[in-house]
Amino acid sequence: MDGLGRRILVAAFDGWNDAGEAASAAVSLLREEGAYDAAYSVDPESYFDYQYTRPQVTADAEGNRIIRWPGTTILRPSKPGRGPELWLMTGVEPARAWQAFATELIDVALREDITGFVGLGSMMSDVPHTRPISIFAASDNDMLRGTLGLERSGYEGPVGILSVLTDMCETAGIPTATLWASVPHYVAGHTPSPKATLALLDKLEDLTGARIPRADLATESAAWEASIDAAAADDDEMTEYIRGLERTRDTWDSPEASGDAIAREFEQYLRHRGDGPAKPGRDEPRR
């Protein structure tokens, strides 16, 4: 597809960039539903703190115990088709040496003729679980914003490894985009969040033109939403809180909504919470 090219690297990391496990689950589903071979893996000794991200012991099919170390791997399609190729980058956000980590992976991407990079992330937000999951699609690349209709993030502050990778990819000449799903912050006990994963995959398909499997995500999303409905039904305060989020979201999404109307609705919502007036804004990643 114009802009990102034919060989697109899709990345997601466990950790800070992955509220509700939405982003990592999206890449895991792509890996499970497709055929991939490992193209490259980083040396975990260089980048991970094992007291923070501990190795896991598992048993194989023969019952042998195996220690699996945290890491990051680039996967290539085993049988590339004629359409856009989605390569995958999956792993754990590193604990140290981020610049060296990113440089190592981008060197591999250049060697493998990667033509575009899409980072997947998810963040906790003041959004209702009953409405479509918002996806913030952004790029720092002027050409991609014009070609694909993406936004430019105005965020300033702490970032995760996705921001480092996208910045260094752009410097290396690989066009980049990021997709961020807004996960309702009050559903922490209902992780993973398949509805957010489904929204990310839908947007990724629109962005890349690749055919993307969804497996049972639609059914799982409906069950996830129903489980939160059931939990909220026994909590009047939570029910009213969700209704306030719904009113705010509906105001933002209304075609006739003006900036003043959005501001009034948002301030009313904040007063109900006891936070006082504040300037409204649509969901935008803070990572």
C-alpha positions in Angstrom: 0.0 0.0 0.0 1.2 3.5 -0.7 3.3 4.9 2.1 4.1 1.9 4.1 5.2 -0.2 1.1 4.8 -4.0 0.8 6.9 -5.3 3.6 5.5 -3.9 6.9 6.9 -4.6 10.4 4.1 -4.7 13.0 5.4 -4.3 16.6 3.9 -4.7 20.1 5.5 -5.1 23.5 4.3 -6.5 26.8 4.5 -3.9 29.6 3.9 -0.2 29.7 2.6 0.1 26.2 0.1 -2.7 26.6 -3.0 -1.8 28.7 -5.4 -4.7 28.8 -2.9 -6.8 26.9 -4.6 -5.5 23.8 -1.6 -4.8 21.6 0.4 -7.9 22.5 -2.7 -10.0 22.0 -3.1 -8.5 18.5 0.4 -9.6 17.4 0.0 -13.0 19.2 -3.2 -13.6 17.1 -1.4 -12.7 13.9 1.3 -15.1 14.8 -1.0 -17.9 15.8 -3.3 -17.6 12.7 -0.4 -17.3 10.2 2.9 -19.2 9.5 6.0 -17.4 10.7 9.7 -18.2 11.1 12.1 -16.4 13.4 14.2 -13.9 11.5 16.1 -12.5 14.5 16.1 -12.5 18.3 18.0 -10.2 20.6 20.4 -11.5 23.3 18.3 -11.2 26.5 21.4 -10.7 28.7 22.0 -7.3 27.1 18.6 -5.7 27.7 16.5 -7.4 30.4 16.5 -7.3 34.2 15.5 -10.8 35.3 14.4 -9.6 38.7 11.9 -7.3 36.9 11.0 -9.6 34.1 11.6 -13.2 35.3 12.2 -16.2 33.1 9.4 -18.7 33.0 9.6 -22.5 33.4 7.3 -24.6 31.2 7.0 -28.2 30.2 7.2 -29.4 26.6 5.2 -32.1 25.0 7.4 -34.8 26.5 7.2 -33.4 29.9 10.7 -31.9 29.9 11.1 -28.7 31.9 12.3 -25.7 29.8 13.2 -22.2 31.0 12.0 -19.5 28.6 13.9 -16.2 28.8 12.3 -12.8 28.1 13.3 -11.3 24.8 12.2 -9.7 21.5 12.0 -11.5 18.2 11.4 -10.4 14.6 9.2 -13.0 12.7 9.0 -13.3 8.9 6.1 -14.9 7.0 6.9 -18.4 6.0 5.1 -18.2 2.7 4.8 -14.6 1.6 1.8 -13.9 -0.7 1.3 -11.3 -3.4 -0.2 -8.7 -1.1 1.4 -6.7 1.7 3.6 -8.8 4.0 3.1 -8.3 7.7 6.3 -9.1 9.6 6.0 -9.2 13.4 8.1 -7.8 16.2 7.1 -9.2 19.6 8.5 -9.3 23.1 9.0 -7.5 26.3 9.9 -3.9 26.8 13.6 -3.8 27.7 14.9 -2.7 31.1 18.1 -1.1 29.8 20.1 0.1 26.8 17.1 1.3 24.8 19.1 3.1 22.1 21.3 0.0 21.5 18.2 -2.2 21.6 16.4 -0.1 19.0 19.5 0.3 16.8 20.0 -3.5 16.7 16.5 -4.2 15.6 16.4 -1.4 13.1 19.6 -2.7 11.5 17.8 -6.0 11.1 14.8 -4.2 9.5 17.0 -2.4 7.0 18.8 -5.6 6.2 15.5 -7.4 5.6 14.2 -4.5 3.3 11.4 -3.5 5.7 9.5 -0.7 3.9 7.2 0.4 6.8 6.8 0.1 10.6 3.5 0.1 12.5 3.6 0.1 16.3 0.6 -1.1 18.3 -0.1 0.2 21.8 -3.0 0.4 24.2 -3.6 2.8 27.1 -6.0 3.2 30.0 -8.5 6.0 29.3 -11.7 7.6 30.6 -13.9 5.9 27.9 -16.9 3.6 28.2 -16.7 -0.1 27.5 -20.2 0.1 25.8 -19.0 2.2 22.8 -16.6 1.3 20.0 -13.0 1.3 21.1 -11.2 4.5 20.0 -8.1 4.1 18.0 -5.6 7.0 17.8 -3.8 6.6 14.5 -0.8 8.9 14.2 2.5 9.4 12.3 5.4 11.8 12.5 5.9 11.2 8.7 4.4 14.0 6.6 4.0 11.8 3.6 2.1 9.1 5.5 -0.2 11.6 7.2 -1.2 13.0 3.8 -1.5 9.6 2.1 -3.3 7.6 4.9 -5.1 10.4 6.7 -3.2 10.0 10.0 -2.9 12.5 12.8 0.2 14.0 14.4 0.5 13.5 18.1 1.1 16.6 20.2 2.0 14.7 23.3 5.1 15.6 25.3 6.3 13.5 28.3 7.5 10.1 29.2 7.5 7.5 26.4 7.7 3.7 26.0 9.9 1.7 23.7 7.5 2.1 20.8 8.2 5.8 20.6 11.9 5.1 20.6 11.6 2.6 17.8 9.4 4.8 15.7 11.7 7.8 16.1 14.8 5.8 15.1 12.9 4.1 12.2 12.1 7.5 10.8 15.7 8.6 11.2 16.7 5.5 9.3 14.3 6.2 6.5 11.6 3.7 7.4 8.1 5.4 7.4 6.2 4.7 10.6 2.7 4.9 12.0 1.3 4.1 15.5 -2.1 2.7 16.5 -3.2 3.2 20.1 -6.4 1.6 21.6 -8.2 3.4 24.4 -9.1 0.8 27.1 -11.6 1.7 29.8 -9.5 2.3 32.9 -12.2 0.7 35.2 -11.9 -2.8 33.6 -8.5 -3.7 35.0 -10.1 -6.9 36.5 -11.4 -7.9 33.0 -8.0 -8.4 31.3 -7.4 -9.3 28.5 -9.5 -6.8 26.5 -10.5 -8.6 23.3 -12.6 -5.6 22.1 -9.6 -3.4 22.1 -7.5 -6.1 20.3 -10.3 -6.4 17.7 -10.3 -2.6 17.2 -6.5 -2.5 16.7 -6.7 -5.3 14.1 -9.5 -3.6 12.2 -7.5 -0.4 12.0 -4.3 -2.3 11.0 -6.1 -3.9 8.1 -7.4 -0.5 7.0 -4.0 1.0 7.3 -1.9 -1.7 5.5 -4.4 -3.3 3.1 -3.4 -6.8 4.4 -6.0 -9.4 5.0 -6.0 -9.9 8.8 -7.6 -12.8 10.7 -9.9 -12.1 13.6 -10.4 -15.7 14.9 -13.1 -15.6 17.7 -12.5 -12.0 18.7 -16.0 -10.8 17.9 -17.6 -13.4 20.2 -15.0 -12.8 22.9 -15.5 -9.1 22.7 -19.3 -9.5 23.2 -18.6 -11.8 26.2 -16.1 -9.3 27.7 -18.6 -6.5 27.4 -21.4 -8.6 28.9 -19.2 -9.5 31.9 -18.5 -5.8 32.6 -22.2 -5.1 32.2 -23.0 -7.7 34.8 -20.4 -6.4 37.3 -21.7 -2.8 36.9 -25.3 -3.8 37.3 -24.7 -4.5 41.0 -22.9 -1.2 41.6 -25.1 1.9 41.3 -22.1 4.3 41.5 -20.3 2.4 38.7 -23.4 2.4 36.6 -23.8 6.1 36.9 -20.1 6.7 36.2 -20.3 4.6 33.0 -23.4 6.6 31.9 -21.4 9.8 32.4 -18.7 8.4 30.2 -21.3 7.4 27.6 -22.8 10.9 27.5 -19.3 12.5 27.0 -18.4 10.0 24.3 -21.7 10.5 22.5 -21.2 14.3 22.6 -17.7 14.0 21.1 -18.9 11.7 18.4 -22.0 13.7 17.5 -21.7 15.3 14.0 -23.2 18.6 15.2 -20.9 18.8 18.3 -19.2 22.1 18.6 -16.1 22.8 20.7 -18.2 24.7 23.2 -20.7 21.9 23.5 -18.0 19.3 24.0 -16.4 21.5 26.7 -19.7 21.9 28.6 -20.4 18.2 28.5 -16.9 17.4 29.6 -16.9 19.9 32.5 -20.3 18.6 33.6 -18.8 15.1 33.7 -15.8 16.2 35.7 -17.9 18.1 38.2 -19.9 14.9 38.7 -16.6 13.2 39.5 -15.5 16.1 41.8 -12.5 17.0 39.7 -13.6 20.5 38.7 -13.4 22.1 35.3 -10.8 21.0 32.8 -10.1 21.4 29.2 -11.5 18.5 27.2 -9.5 16.5 24.7 -9.9 13.3 22.6 -8.1 10.2 23.5 -4.4 10.6 22.8 -1.5 8.4 23.9 0.7 9.5 26.7 3.4 7.0 25.9 
